[in-house]
Each structure stands twice: as structure tokens, then as C-alpha cells.
């Protein structure tokens, strides 16, 4: 009760969005790192991942303070527009997957594909270097979207530190779970997480685009919670509509 | 393999440009256009016309409409395959 009344809804939405988005991206990165580790050795895989994480953290540390200096209205308009686009893209993909129109993200298949790719490499190439580069690229590219979310969400809410901590917590959590189970996390409900992130990003995108264009939201931050509810219901309805309009595809997925 | 600094800088700028394009436009240009339309309409309503309530209602409605249109496009593309 105390938590609910003392933590602003903006903070909950911010932490939720960054944490879930980071989890989704890190699960995808973990699949690549595990494929590299199992086929080409752990040393280069872990080195590549560690360097990528350091570079990503450096990006947040160097661009974050600069973004905080941009006038708030302009920053929120740009960030709001970017988040609206990101959010709609994530929601679209998640709805298509939930309806069976798009294949679910299959970590097992990606893992097998990556292992086959690495095993097929010519023995004459420097394998340590290849393993390092593949692990680096996997973590860096998956992490870049997280960095953009941390920077945009964190700086616009003036809570860059909190956003960075939420992302770091997700990296640690996925990393620890990955080490414990020692395999790709194919059982993670990735699409449900992606859908939740989509709802949260569209929520922030709507709110900040409005604020940047001088819209006065009733109740201020409270509208964030209202938008989460509205967009969640709309998403659920859209999944039902798309499923109903494509019964054969949905039946094939269920079979 | 070794590139001159200007050539490397150009490659990096091009790579960054391609990354931004893929991230914001990619295979859903309609959502990028929708964001521009949303900004245009809400600017007219809120900044120019001072119709706060209308802007508050129109903004999420346009976002939902854009998502529905994009899904419809994806469904059509799936049926063609």
C-alpha cells in the first residue's frame, strides 16, 4: 500500500519498460554468446561480451549527460516520437506473432543456426578472433536498442541513473540465469514480454509527444497508468481480431 | 584492409545512417509516416488551435489507428505469400 502510494506511476512504467526491454534483448544476445562459447570456447565468447557491455555502458555515460542539457519540451517531443515508432513496431510484431501470422522468435533454431555457422568456418581463420567478434557483435547490436531506450527514457524523465540500473539488473539477471541453466533461454515467454514492452513504449511515446506539443494531461503522471490500461486492452482486442480474420493460420499454430 | 581516416569516417557515418534508417523506418514505413502525421495533427490542435481536449483524444486514437492499419498491411502481405 505504502509502495503503491509513494512510487509515482511514471517510475514504475519507466523501470518496467527498460527492465523488460533489456531482458528481451539480452535473452537474444545470450543465445549467440552460448553458441560461441559451446563451439569456439568460453574465453573469447566472454571477452567479446564483456567488451560489448563496457562499450554500451560508455555510450550511456557519454551521451546521457549531454541529453539532459537539451530543453525538456524539445527532448520530450523527439523522444516521444521515437518511442511511439519503437512501441508501435514492437506491438505490431508481438500481435502478429500472438496471432500466428508471424513465426515466434525461436531461440533453439537461432542457436542451432549459429552453431552450424561457426562449425563450418575454415580452420585457417583465427578462431579466437572470430569467436570474439561474433560474441561482441551479438551483445553490442542487441544492446544498442537498450542503450537508446535507457538514454531516451532516462534523460526525458530525468532518471537516467534509475534507467541504467534497471537495464544493468536485467543484464545481470539474464546472465546469471544463463550460467545456471547453461543453455539458451528458449522457455522465456519472449513474445509476452515484447508485447508488454510495446505497450509501455507506446504509453511513454503518447505521453511525451503530447507534453512536447504542450498538451496538458489531466492528473499528470497518472495518465501513464491510464494509457497502459488503454493500450493493453487495445492490443488484446487487436490480437483477437487478427486471429479471427486468419482462422487457418491460427489453427495451424495451435496444432 | 587498412583504410584512410576520411574513408573510415565515411563508412562509419554511412553505417550509422543505415542503422538509424533500419531502426526507425525498416519494413514498417507506415509507422514512421504515422508518427509524423500524429505530430502534425497534434501541433495544429494543441499549439496552433489551443484545443487541448481534442489533442488529448486524437493523439492515442491516431496511434491506435496507425497500428491497426499496419497490421492490416501485414495481413494482406501474409495472404499474398
Boltz contact constraints between the chains, C-beta under 6 A:
constraints:
  - contact:
      token1: [A, 81]
      token2: [B, 35]
      max_distance: 6.0
  - contact:
      token1: [A, 84]
      token2: [B, 35]
      max_distance: 6.0
  - contact:
      token1: [A, 85]
      token2: [B, 24]
      max_distance: 6.0
  - contact:
      token1: [A, 85]
      token2: [B, 31]
      max_distance: 6.0
  - contact:
      token1: [A, 85]
      token2: [B, 32]
      max_distance: 6.0
  - contact:
      token1: [A, 85]
      token2: [B, 35]
      max_distance: 6.0
  - contact:
      token1: [A, 88]
      token2: [B, 31]
      max_distance: 6.0
  - contact:
      token1: [A, 88]
      token2: [B, 67]
      max_distance: 6.0
  - contact:
      token1: [A, 89]
      token2: [B, 28]
      max_distance: 6.0
  - contact:
      token1: [A, 92]
      token2: [B, 70]
      max_distance: 6.0
  - contact:
      token1: [A, 96]
      token2: [B, 74]
      max_distance: 6.0
  - contact:
      token1: [A, 101]
      token2: [B, 78]
      max_distance: 6.0
  - contact:
      token1: [A, 206]
      token2: [B, 59]
      max_distance: 6.0
  - contact:
      token1: [A, 206]
      token2: [B, 60]
      max_distance: 6.0
  - contact:
      token1: [A, 206]
      token2: [B, 63]
      max_distance: 6.0
  - contact:
      token1: [A, 210]
      token2: [B, 59]
      max_distance: 6.0
  - contact:
      token1: [A, 213]
      token2: [B, 42]
      max_distance: 6.0
  - contact:
      token1: [A, 213]
      token2: [B, 43]
      max_distance: 6.0
  - contact:
      token1: [A, 213]
      token2: [B, 46]
      max_distance: 6.0
  - contact:
      token1: [A, 213]
      token2: [B, 47]
      max_distance: 6.0
  - contact:
      token1: [A, 214]
      token2: [B, 46]
      max_distance: 6.0
  - contact:
      token1: [A, 214]
      token2: [B, 47]
      max_distance: 6.0
  - contact:
      token1: [A, 215]
      token2: [B, 46]
      max_distance: 6.0
  - contact:
      token1: [A, 215]
      token2: [B, 55]
      max_distance: 6.0
  - contact:
      token1: [A, 215]
      token2: [B, 56]
      max_distance: 6.0
  - contact:
      token1: [A, 216]
      token2: [B, 52]
      max_distance: 6.0
  - contact:
      token1: [A, 234]
      token2: [B, 64]
      max_distance: 6.0
  - contact:
      token1: [A, 242]
      token2: [B, 71]
      max_distance: 6.0
